Amino acid sequence: MDTVVTILFLLFAVIVSGSLARFSRLPLPLVQIALGALIAISIVPTVELKPDLFFLLFLPPLLFLDGWRIPREDLLRDRAIVLEMALGLVVLTVLGVGWLIHVMIPAMPLPVAFALAAIVSPTDPIAVSAIAARAPIPKRMMHILEGESLLNDASGLVCMRFAVAAMLTGVFSIQSALLTFVWVAVGGLVIGVGVTWAVTWAKQQVGRKLGEDTGSQILTSLLIPFGAYLVAEHFHCSGILAAVAAGVTMGFVEGSGKALAVTRVRRAAVWDTVQYAANGVIFVLLGEQMPGILNGAANTVRMTGHHEVWWLAIYVLAISAALGLMRFAWVWTSLRLTLFKARRRGEPARKVDWRLVAAMSFAGVRGAITLAGVLTLPLTLTDGTAFPARDLAIFLAAGVIVVSLIVASVGLPRVLRNLELPPEPSHQAEIDQARVTAAQAAIQAIETAQHALGEGREDADLYVEASTRVMELYRERIDGRLHTPDEAAVNRKLQAIELQLRVVGLTAERDAIFKLSRERTLSSESARKIVRDIDLLEARYRA
């Protein structure tokens, strides 16, 4: 019963944190950590975390959703930069920062130091997005950060797995590690792709014969990441990579558009809620565990000969500074290399503002994946003794998260202010052409259906009139997309005014429906259906 009460308090804290973050203008993760700390010192029972269970509950859905929603075209376009940041920088971070941690804290064994460095290497675009609400980040930069985060989540956590295995067994062989890495990585990717394709194929077969049930479709999508993760772990492959691969595959599978529209709308809302709740609970749990973590970290520090607790702050700042400097140097070197290759291809030389490099460096915020990963460190070694410096590693990772959030909150808006970036290519022309093509296909399909439905019927003229009305809407859409640039500008302004008036009309419709419901003139069930249709239209117009 106590566990259920604690979970409810954690979810309530996530709900409250949104309003407090908007009121205080602080990053949402920092507010959630503070609320978790308040829960820890209150009468609410604390949670005893089990690493394997924590890993299974939080990481698969978050990684799956990242892979599902990432813009694949932008990821492929910037694949070289993304791979450099997600693989090269992660390996450099593990080796460089891991060695630094071991030198600073001799009581922390080298494998544990490498594990900690691997844990703090992944970045979190969701935390960056919370900060970007006050300092908008250019779309291409955000897409690079999302792609980097997707891949370095996997690479960082896989590196952590090897480091922890070396600590548990006391043996590490480069040759064996490379072979194991190939099996773990390739197997995880294949299993992730295979599970998603198999489940999707089975869903389509059942739906084709029995019809599509929206609720089961949504529940199936929620279970796919857990299924991919568990199958991969059963075969000693990477469940992390399996979840990522399952998400990316889901994005390709959904491109077929075979799901019902209502399924997509409801599923998106459910996944948004899952993402918000999972990320929020992770940060609230960090605050809730902080008193115990701080006490254990202080004991570990005393083992190093530093009896003052403020040495913990020095360690956190030193690790954060090393991560920032290493990221700045890597981004600067990568950018110079990219410009050099461009000049070799005969492209004109471009001058890049140093603030662009600084922005990419500040945007390397650590967040939910780092926290979820560090909390999964084993409690004991294989012989039953306590895992060395576990509490200290958790505290340092938590400190790095907090420092990165604060630094990004202060520094990112400053370096992005008045920063001139290369213009991003406009996709409006291809969007317009796609809408015209879709409208033409719709007109043709309506004409075919009208002839098939009305042929030989006495009321065939009604079918003709109905199809004419529907096709006229599509013809207006086509005419609105085929204009000269000046006419297009006027047309866009006209459409904006029209949308504004439509929203006004929808608001009046909704108010009238609510009034009829309150007056018992309209049943509540009918009112809910009508209001949902109005809400969907308004959401479309406001998009």
TAPESUL-V364920 format. One record per backbone hydrogen bond with DSSP energy under -1.0 kcal/mol. NH is the residue of the N-H (numbers start at 1). CO is the residue of the C=O. E is the energy in kcal/mol with one decimal. If there is no record, write none. Layout:
NH&CO&E + NH&CO&E
This chain:
5&1&-2.2 + 6&2&-2.4 + 7&3&-2.4 + 8&4&-2.2 + 9&5&-2.1 + 10&6&-2.4 + 11&7&-2.4 + 12&8&-2.3 + 13&9&-2.4 + 14&10&-1.8 + 15&11&-2.0 + 16&12&-2.6 + 17&13&-2.2 + 20&16&-2.2 + 21&17&-2.6 + 22&18&-1.8 + 23&19&-2.2 + 24&20&-2.9 + 25&21&-1.7 + 31&27&-1.6 + 32&28&-2.2 + 33&29&-2.3 + 34&30&-2.1 + 35&31&-2.2 + 36&32&-2.1 + 37&33&-2.0 + 38&34&-1.8 + 39&35&-2.0 + 40&36&-1.9 + 41&37&-1.5 + 42&39&-1.0 + 54&50&-2.7 + 55&51&-2.6 + 56&52&-2.1 + 57&53&-2.3 + 58&54&-1.9 + 59&55&-1.5 + 62&58&-1.3 + 63&59&-2.7 + 64&60&-2.5 + 65&61&-2.3 + 66&62&-2.0 + 67&63&-2.3 + 68&64&-2.1 + 69&65&-2.3 + 70&66&-1.1 + 75&71&-2.0 + 76&72&-2.4 + 77&73&-2.2 + 78&74&-2.1 + 79&76&-1.1 + 82&78&-2.6 + 83&79&-2.7 + 84&80&-2.2 + 85&81&-2.3 + 86&82&-2.9 + 87&83&-2.3 + 88&83&-1.1 + 89&84&-1.8 + 91&87&-2.4 + 92&88&-2.3 + 93&89&-2.4 + 94&90&-2.7 + 95&91&-2.2 + 96&92&-2.9 + 97&93&-1.7 + 99&95&-1.8 + 100&96&-2.0 + 101&97&-2.6 + 102&98&-2.1 + 103&99&-2.2 + 104&100&-2.4 + 105&101&-2.7 + 108&105&-2.1 + 113&109&-2.4 + 114&110&-2.7 + 115&111&-2.3 + 116&112&-2.6 + 117&113&-2.4 + 118&114&-2.5 + 119&115&-2.0 + 120&116&-2.1 + 124&365&-2.7 + 128&124&-1.5 + 129&125&-2.4 + 130&126&-1.6 + 131&127&-1.4 + 132&128&-2.9 + 134&131&-1.7 + 142&138&-2.3 + 143&139&-2.5 + 144&140&-2.1 + 145&141&-2.3 + 146&142&-2.3 + 147&143&-2.5 + 148&144&-2.8 + 149&145&-2.5 + 150&146&-2.4 + 151&147&-1.9 + 152&148&-3.3 + 153&149&-1.8 + 155&151&-2.7 + 156&152&-2.2 + 157&153&-1.9 + 158&154&-2.3 + 159&155&-2.2 + 160&156&-2.0 + 161&157&-1.8 + 162&158&-1.8 + 163&159&-2.2 + 164&160&-2.6 + 165&161&-2.2 + 166&162&-2.2 + 167&163&-1.8 + 168&164&-2.4 + 169&165&-2.5 + 170&166&-2.2 + 177&173&-3.0 + 178&174&-2.6 + 179&175&-2.2 + 180&176&-2.7 + 181&177&-2.7 + 182&178&-2.2 + 183&179&-2.2 + 184&180&-3.3 + 185&181&-3.2 + 186&182&-2.5 + 187&183&-2.0 + 188&184&-1.7 + 189&185&-2.4 + 190&186&-2.7 + 191&187&-2.5 + 192&188&-2.4 + 193&189&-2.3 + 194&190&-2.9 + 195&191&-2.9 + 196&192&-1.7 + 197&193&-2.4 + 198&194&-2.6 + 199&195&-2.6 + 200&196&-2.5 + 201&197&-2.6 + 202&198&-2.3 + 203&199&-2.4 + 204&200&-2.3 + 205&201&-2.1 + 206&202&-2.3 + 207&203&-3.0 + 208&204&-2.3 + 209&205&-1.3 + 210&206&-3.1 + 211&207&-1.7 + 217&213&-2.0 + 218&214&-2.3 + 219&215&-2.3 + 220&216&-2.4 + 221&217&-2.0 + 222&218&-1.6 + 223&219&-1.4 + 224&220&-1.6 + 227&223&-2.7 + 228&224&-2.8 + 229&225&-2.2 + 230&226&-2.6 + 231&227&-2.5 + 232&228&-2.1 + 233&229&-2.4 + 234&230&-2.0 + 235&231&-1.4 + 236&233&-1.5 + 237&232&-3.2 + 238&184&-2.0 + 242&238&-1.8 + 243&239&-2.1 + 244&240&-2.1 + 245&241&-3.0 + 246&242&-2.3 + 247&243&-2.0 + 248&244&-2.4 + 249&245&-2.5 + 250&246&-2.1 + 251&247&-1.7 + 252&248&-1.5 + 253&249&-2.9 + 254&250&-2.7 + 256&253&-1.8 + 257&254&-1.7 + 264&260&-1.9 + 265&261&-2.3 + 266&262&-2.4 + 267&263&-2.6 + 268&264&-2.2 + 269&265&-1.6 + 270&266&-2.3 + 271&267&-2.7 + 272&268&-2.2 + 273&269&-1.9 + 274&270&-2.4 + 275&271&-2.7 + 276&272&-2.4 + 277&273&-2.8 + 278&274&-2.9 + 279&275&-2.4 + 280&276&-2.1 + 281&277&-2.9 + 282&278&-1.9 + 283&279&-1.6 + 284&280&-2.5 + 285&281&-2.8 + 286&282&-1.6 + 287&283&-1.9 + 288&284&-2.4 + 289&285&-2.2 + 293&289&-2.4 + 294&290&-3.2 + 295&291&-2.0 + 296&292&-2.2 + 297&293&-2.7 + 298&294&-2.3 + 299&295&-1.7 + 300&296&-1.7 + 301&297&-2.3 + 302&298&-1.9 + 303&299&-1.0 + 304&301&-1.2 + 305&302&-1.2 + 306&301&-1.3 + 311&308&-1.5 + 312&309&-2.4 + 314&310&-1.4 + 315&311&-2.5 + 316&312&-2.3 + 317&313&-2.6 + 318&314&-2.6 + 319&315&-2.5 + 320&316&-2.6 + 321&317&-2.6 + 322&318&-2.3 + 323&319&-2.5 + 324&320&-2.4 + 325&321&-2.8 + 326&322&-2.3 + 327&323&-2.1 + 328&324&-2.6 + 329&325&-2.5 + 330&326&-2.1 + 331&327&-2.8 + 332&328&-2.5 + 333&329&-2.4 + 334&330&-2.8 + 335&331&-2.6 + 336&332&-2.4 + 337&333&-2.3 + 338&334&-2.1 + 339&335&-2.4 + 340&336&-2.3 + 341&337&-2.2 + 342&338&-1.9 + 343&339&-2.2 + 344&340&-1.9 + 345&341&-1.4 + 346&343&-1.5 + 347&342&-2.4 + 356&353&-1.8 + 358&354&-2.1 + 359&355&-2.6 + 360&356&-2.1 + 361&357&-1.8 + 362&358&-3.0 + 363&359&-2.0 + 364&361&-1.4 + 365&363&-2.3 + 371&367&-2.1 + 372&368&-3.2 + 373&369&-2.6 + 374&370&-2.4 + 375&371&-1.9 + 376&373&-1.2 + 377&374&-1.4 + 381&385&-3.1 + 384&381&-1.6 + 387&379&-2.2 + 390&387&-1.4 + 393&389&-2.4 + 394&390&-2.4 + 395&391&-2.4 + 396&392&-2.8 + 397&393&-2.4 + 398&394&-2.4 + 399&395&-2.8 + 400&396&-2.4 + 401&397&-2.1 + 402&398&-2.2 + 403&399&-2.7 + 404&400&-2.6 + 405&401&-2.0 + 406&402&-2.3 + 407&403&-2.9 + 408&404&-2.3 + 409&405&-2.3 + 410&406&-2.0 + 411&407&-3.5 + 412&408&-1.7 + 415&411&-2.2 + 416&412&-1.9 + 419&416&-1.8 + 431&427&-2.1 + 432&428&-2.9 + 433&429&-2.4 + 434&430&-2.2 + 435&431&-2.3 + 436&432&-2.3 + 437&433&-2.7 + 438&434&-2.5 + 439&435&-2.5 + 440&436&-2.5 + 441&437&-2.2 + 442&438&-2.2 + 443&439&-2.4 + 444&440&-2.2 + 445&441&-2.2 + 446&442&-2.5 + 447&443&-2.4 + 448&444&-2.1 + 449&445&-2.5 + 450&446&-2.6 + 451&447&-2.0 + 452&448&-2.0 + 453&449&-2.8 + 454&450&-2.4 + 455&451&-1.1 + 457&454&-1.8 + 460&457&-1.1 + 462&459&-1.3 + 464&460&-1.9 + 465&461&-2.4 + 466&462&-2.6 + 467&463&-2.5 + 468&464&-2.1 + 469&465&-2.1 + 470&466&-2.1 + 471&467&-2.9 + 472&468&-1.9 + 473&469&-1.0 + 474&470&-1.2 + 475&471&-2.3 + 476&472&-2.2 + 477&473&-1.6 + 478&474&-2.2 + 479&475&-2.7 + 480&476&-2.0 + 481&478&-1.2 + 488&484&-3.1 + 489&485&-2.0 + 490&486&-2.1 + 491&487&-2.7 + 492&488&-2.7 + 493&489&-2.0 + 494&490&-2.5 + 495&491&-2.7 + 496&492&-2.4 + 497&493&-2.2 + 498&494&-2.6 + 499&495&-3.0 + 500&496&-2.2 + 501&497&-2.3 + 502&498&-2.4 + 503&499&-2.5 + 504&500&-1.9 + 505&501&-2.5 + 506&502&-2.7 + 507&503&-2.5 + 508&504&-2.0 + 509&505&-2.4 + 510&506&-2.7 + 511&507&-2.4 + 512&508&-2.3 + 513&509&-2.3 + 514&510&-2.6 + 515&511&-2.1 + 516&512&-2.4 + 517&513&-2.3 + 518&514&-2.6 + 519&515&-2.1 + 520&517&-1.4 + 521&516&-2.1 + 522&516&-1.3 + 527&523&-2.4 + 528&524&-2.4 + 529&525&-1.9 + 530&526&-2.4 + 531&527&-2.8 + 532&528&-2.2 + 533&529&-2.0 + 534&530&-2.2 + 535&531&-2.8 + 536&532&-2.5 + 537&533&-2.0 + 538&534&-2.5 + 539&535&-2.7 + 540&536&-1.9 + 541&537&-2.3 + 542&538&-2.3
